[in-house]
Amino acid sequence: WSSLFIALSSFLCYINSLNCGLVFDDRPAIIEIMYLRPKAPWLNIFLNDFWGTPMKKEESHKSYRPLCV
């Protein structure tokens, strides 16, 4: 029962956000990331930063977030 209570409580806390649109960097971070496309090589997840820029490039932020992708 405790797992069900936690899941239901979490859902109720965020139910209000389901009708909201994307904000700030959500569009480029979620929708426009090219290396998460079905035809993209899966190794790109390990070779690119969070924004899709190759880690070897100087322009890369080096912001690797494996749990986000």
Backbone as ProteinMPNN parsed JSONL, in Angstrom:
{"seq_chain_A": "WSSLFIALSSFLCYINSLNCGLVFDDRPAIIEIMYLRPKAPWLNIFLNDFWGTPMKKEESHKSYRPLCV", "coords_chain_A": {"N_chain_A": [[0.808, -1.2, 0.0], [1.993, 1.176, 0.617], [3.637, 1.864, -1.542], [1.761, 2.358, -3.528], [0.47, 4.546, -2.396], [2.544, 6.449, -2.404], [3.028, 6.688, -5.167], [0.529, 7.642, -6.059], [0.35, 10.032, -4.594], [2.524, 11.435, -5.673], [1.674, 11.692, -8.324], [-0.62, 13.285, -7.956], [0.535, 15.628, -7.009], [1.749, 16.693, -9.274], [-0.208, 16.833, -11.221], [-1.405, 19.163, -12.038], [0.398, 20.309, -13.787], [0.163, 19.032, -16.211], [-1.415, 20.243, -18.144], [0.049, 22.372, -18.924], [2.316, 24.155, -21.072], [5.522, 23.699, -22.751], [8.49, 25.084, -21.303], [11.131, 27.563, -21.162], [14.09, 25.983, -21.748], [13.003, 23.604, -22.576], [11.991, 22.825, -25.12], [14.331, 22.691, -26.946], [15.782, 20.858, -25.396], [14.232, 18.575, -25.123], [12.6, 18.025, -27.407], [14.038, 18.716, -29.75], [16.503, 17.407, -29.76], [18.804, 15.814, -31.637], [20.297, 13.443, -31.46], [18.724, 11.642, -30.177], [16.949, 10.6, -31.89], [15.254, 7.966, -33.728], [16.893, 6.895, -35.826], [19.415, 7.647, -35.185], [22.763, 6.867, -34.183], [23.223, 4.852, -31.306], [25.448, 5.226, -29.752], [25.926, 7.923, -29.734], [24.762, 9.015, -27.506], [26.665, 8.741, -25.549], [28.764, 10.169, -26.565], [28.127, 12.809, -26.994], [27.299, 16.018, -25.527], [24.769, 17.185, -23.202], [23.228, 18.863, -24.798], [23.554, 17.923, -27.336], [25.862, 18.509, -28.695], [29.013, 17.454, -29.888], [31.305, 16.127, -27.523], [34.01, 16.545, -27.912], [34.273, 18.935, -29.202], [35.119, 22.41, -28.949], [33.052, 24.142, -28.393], [31.319, 22.721, -26.846], [29.477, 22.262, -23.843], [30.204, 20.406, -22.095], [28.4, 19.117, -20.52], [27.385, 16.428, -19.458], [24.711, 14.34, -18.974], [23.684, 11.518, -18.134], [21.463, 10.261, -16.908], [19.333, 11.795, -17.625], [18.945, 11.483, -20.361]], "CA_chain_A": [[0.0, 0.0, 0.0], [2.825, 2.384, 0.697], [4.077, 2.209, -2.902], [0.604, 2.943, -4.205], [0.269, 5.869, -1.803], [3.607, 7.331, -2.893], [2.779, 6.938, -6.592], [-0.66, 8.489, -6.17], [0.71, 11.358, -4.074], [3.386, 12.077, -6.671], [0.83, 12.047, -9.463], [-1.483, 14.405, -7.574], [1.357, 16.837, -6.876], [2.123, 17.229, -10.58], [-1.316, 16.75, -12.177], [-1.673, 20.515, -12.519], [1.352, 20.669, -14.835], [-0.109, 18.305, -17.452], [-2.034, 21.152, -19.111], [0.975, 23.472, -19.216], [3.207, 23.964, -22.216], [6.943, 23.612, -22.467], [9.056, 26.372, -20.914], [12.564, 27.817, -21.222], [14.889, 25.155, -22.647], [12.366, 22.302, -22.78], [11.882, 22.473, -26.542], [15.586, 22.139, -27.468], [16.288, 19.756, -24.576], [13.389, 17.385, -25.222], [12.041, 17.773, -28.735], [14.951, 18.942, -30.869], [17.77, 16.692, -29.627], [18.903, 14.947, -32.811], [20.885, 12.137, -31.202], [17.722, 10.747, -29.601], [16.072, 10.153, -32.975], [15.365, 6.513, -33.936], [17.96, 6.505, -36.75], [20.712, 8.107, -34.675], [23.531, 5.808, -33.516], [23.044, 4.91, -29.858], [26.688, 5.686, -29.119], [25.901, 9.386, -29.616], [24.381, 9.361, -26.131], [27.892, 8.79, -24.755], [29.765, 11.019, -27.213], [27.652, 14.195, -27.065], [26.849, 16.594, -24.269], [23.32, 17.215, -23.016], [22.585, 19.626, -25.87], [23.782, 17.278, -28.621], [27.141, 18.917, -29.267], [30.068, 16.482, -29.579], [32.117, 16.506, -26.365], [35.356, 16.932, -28.349], [34.267, 20.307, -29.724], [35.37, 23.462, -27.966], [31.768, 24.778, -28.071], [30.554, 21.847, -25.958], [29.411, 22.668, -22.44], [30.672, 19.243, -21.325], [27.341, 18.836, -19.545], [26.907, 15.075, -19.71], [23.684, 13.961, -17.997], [23.19, 10.232, -18.633], [20.156, 9.89, -16.363], [18.301, 12.589, -18.313], [18.688, 10.946, -21.698]], "C_chain_A": [[0.851, 1.263, 0.0], [3.318, 2.819, -0.689], [2.959, 2.872, -3.686], [0.343, 4.356, -3.689], [1.302, 6.869, -2.324], [3.379, 7.682, -4.358], [1.594, 7.875, -6.786], [-0.374, 9.907, -5.68], [1.571, 12.123, -5.075], [2.579, 12.537, -7.87], [-0.034, 13.261, -9.135], [-0.704, 15.712, -7.433], [1.616, 17.5, -8.223], [0.995, 17.223, -11.599], [-1.629, 18.115, -12.794], [-0.771, 20.909, -13.691], [1.068, 19.984, -16.169], [-0.721, 19.195, -18.528], [-1.116, 22.295, -19.525], [1.841, 23.133, -20.424], [4.646, 23.817, -21.777], [7.488, 25.006, -22.156], [10.571, 26.381, -21.097], [13.276, 26.919, -22.23], [14.268, 23.783, -22.907], [12.329, 21.892, -24.247], [13.219, 21.955, -27.089], [16.077, 20.924, -26.677], [15.5, 18.466, -24.763], [13.033, 17.049, -26.661], [13.091, 17.796, -29.833], [16.297, 18.224, -30.766], [17.861, 15.635, -30.718], [19.454, 13.559, -32.482], [19.933, 11.192, -30.477], [16.712, 10.277, -30.64], [16.281, 8.657, -33.211], [16.53, 6.093, -34.832], [19.347, 6.932, -36.277], [21.447, 6.945, -34.01], [23.433, 5.949, -31.993], [24.301, 5.361, -29.134], [26.731, 7.199, -28.963], [25.506, 9.835, -28.215], [25.627, 9.529, -25.267], [28.926, 9.765, -25.306], [29.384, 12.494, -27.256], [27.263, 14.699, -25.686], [25.319, 16.624, -24.238], [22.596, 17.889, -24.171], [22.846, 19.048, -27.251], [25.071, 17.664, -29.309], [28.193, 17.864, -28.924], [30.978, 16.994, -28.464], [33.508, 16.987, -26.767], [35.416, 18.369, -28.843], [34.49, 21.31, -28.599], [34.066, 24.117, -27.503], [30.932, 23.959, -27.087], [30.586, 22.373, -24.527], [29.945, 21.577, -21.515], [29.665, 18.873, -20.241], [26.704, 17.483, -19.852], [25.938, 14.677, -18.604], [23.05, 12.634, -18.425], [21.82, 9.842, -18.089], [19.026, 10.68, -17.002], [17.959, 12.006, -19.668], [18.332, 9.492, -21.592]], "O_chain_A": [[0.461, 2.29, -0.556], [3.404, 4.015, -0.968], [3.188, 3.834, -4.421], [0.031, 5.257, -4.468], [0.961, 8.007, -2.647], [3.519, 8.841, -4.749], [1.659, 8.801, -7.594], [-0.817, 10.876, -6.296], [1.367, 13.317, -5.294], [2.776, 13.643, -8.373], [-0.162, 14.169, -9.956], [-1.239, 16.785, -7.711], [1.695, 18.725, -8.309], [1.226, 17.581, -12.753], [-2.067, 18.199, -13.942], [-1.147, 21.756, -14.501], [1.688, 20.335, -17.173], [-0.555, 18.918, -19.716], [-1.474, 23.098, -20.387], [2.061, 21.965, -20.743], [4.952, 23.812, -20.584], [6.996, 25.998, -22.693], [11.205, 25.328, -21.175], [13.087, 27.074, -23.437], [14.947, 22.889, -23.411], [12.604, 20.739, -24.578], [13.244, 20.861, -27.654], [16.727, 20.047, -27.246], [16.045, 17.377, -24.581], [13.156, 15.898, -27.079], [13.04, 16.981, -30.754], [17.156, 18.426, -31.625], [17.091, 14.674, -30.727], [19.111, 12.591, -33.161], [20.301, 10.052, -30.19], [15.725, 9.625, -30.297], [17.358, 8.131, -32.929], [17.104, 5.026, -34.616], [20.347, 6.603, -36.915], [20.82, 6.122, -33.342], [23.55, 7.053, -31.463], [24.218, 5.837, -28.002], [27.494, 7.711, -28.143], [25.882, 10.926, -27.787], [25.647, 10.359, -24.358], [29.859, 10.147, -24.599], [30.234, 13.341, -27.528], [26.939, 13.918, -24.792], [24.665, 16.135, -25.159], [21.464, 17.523, -24.489], [22.406, 19.622, -28.247], [25.347, 17.185, -30.41], [28.262, 17.423, -27.777], [31.374, 18.16, -28.465], [34.124, 17.761, -26.035], [36.495, 18.96, -28.898], [34.1, 21.084, -27.454], [33.973, 24.59, -26.37], [29.94, 24.457, -26.555], [31.612, 22.87, -24.064], [30.116, 21.79, -20.315], [30.036, 18.378, -19.178], [25.62, 17.41, -20.431], [26.302, 14.676, -17.428], [21.975, 12.638, -19.025], [21.078, 9.141, -18.776], [17.868, 10.268, -16.925], [16.799, 12.033, -20.079], [18.077, 8.843, -22.606]]}, "name": "protein", "num_of_chains": 1, "seq": "WSSLFIALSSFLCYINSLNCGLVFDDRPAIIEIMYLRPKAPWLNIFLNDFWGTPMKKEESHKSYRPLCV"}
